Amino acid sequence: MSAVLSLESVSVLYRKGRTMVPAVRDVTLEIGRGETLGLVGESGSGKSSLATAITGLLPSGGRVDGTVRFEGSDLTGLAASDRRRLRGTAIATIAQDPFTSLNPVVRIGRQLVEFQHWQTDRSRAERWRRAAEMLAQVGLSDPEARMRQYPHQLSGGIRQRVAIAAALLVNPRLLIADEPTTALDATTEDQIIGLIRNARQAIDGAVVFITHDMSVVRRLCDRVAVLYAGQVVETGPVGTVLGDPRHPYTKALLACDPAGIETPTRLLPTIPGTVPAPGNLPPGCVFAPRCTAALPVCSQRSPRPSAAGPGHSAACHLMGTA
Ligand code: SF4
């Protein structure tokens, strides 16, 4: 399987006062054609920072170290104009809040036409026709009427469908969906996940799906990378990682997944403690202060990733001790 995206020792750093603080550290991952990779972790684990390293939409003062390759070409060091062209022709994103990608004062139809700015082989009439077709494909009735509306006239679920249509209109070969269902009710979430699953079949490339929700990973992804405090702590095929998790953080996330709780309860389990802030990481294993299985060595030495099976690895001192 040829790699659509490969990250080699990628770190993302933000300026804090006089120092650069790493929000993502030394991430190496590869995503093959036809694959959906889930990036999962709590808030503050570095998932969205990693996405911005791929899209090049880092806030000012941010920096990416390491190599980000898209279809074999190094994106780091690419001029801003080339990045923009790439985002309009090959890499598309779906944000958690579609208001961030839709202009509130421009009608939907005009925005969907403008999203096709780089598709110069399409006339304006052709872009309009494709936009209407795409809205129908994402399940919106009467697309022409929707195209005359403004974003604030649409519900959250419909706005997210419009955002998916906008992303697909550029025929992306890499689709990055950053928690696109977080603000939605369960029924709408199911519908949006179904749409992204269908979109994956239409895309000749790969999907990166960012979420904090293991049940979404289970339903949608082929492989998963579990992030904690900016590091990948476990990665592998979804069936293997979710069926036989090896890192205590992955186990803790799964224990908090409402879909896996058999006895009805009012109080959902949580992982005690919080993700450490970038720049204030504990020594040794970053998960040690919250880990119920920690050994004395854990607060002294940082664990390296070890193989747990084919394509499956975890960074934990317990690896190999079972
Ligand atoms: Fe827990 Fe130690 Fe493994 Fe870290 S290295 S996850 S502290 S057992």
Residues whose N, C-alpha, C, O or C-beta is under 5 A from the ligand:
A	BS01	SF4	P248 C285 F287 A288 C291 A293 A294 L295 C298 P303 A315 C316 H317 L318
